[in-house]
C-alpha cells in the first residue's frame, strides 16, 4: 500500500542566490507589462538632478554632465524639462506604459513647449501635441 501526499511548493531564491524549495504556492508577482516612456524617465532624472543642485551636492550642470557622461548641451536639454508647467510634468510622469512601438511623446517633441515661458501657452501646446498622438 502506497500513500501519496500532495502539497504545493515553489522555488525561492535564498540570500546567496541559491534556489530553495518552499512550501505553499508561489507569491503572485505584479505584472508590469510594457516600459516607462523615456521622456518620463528623463523628467524624473531632471527632477532628481535639480534637487542635488539645490542641496549643493553637485556644483553645477557641467559637473552633472561629466558625471552622467553626456555633453553639457544634452544635460541642458534634460534639465529644461523642469521648466514645464507642474501639471504637464505630472502628466508626463504618469504617461501609460508603452507595450509596443514608439513612445507617444518624445523629449524632442517637448523642446518647443519648454522654450515657451508662459505656462498657459505651454498647456495649449501640450494639448495640441497630445491630440496629434
Helices and strands as residue ranges (DSSP letters): E 9-13, E 19-23, H 38-55, H 61-68, H 72-79, G 80-83, H 86-93, H 107-115, H 119-131
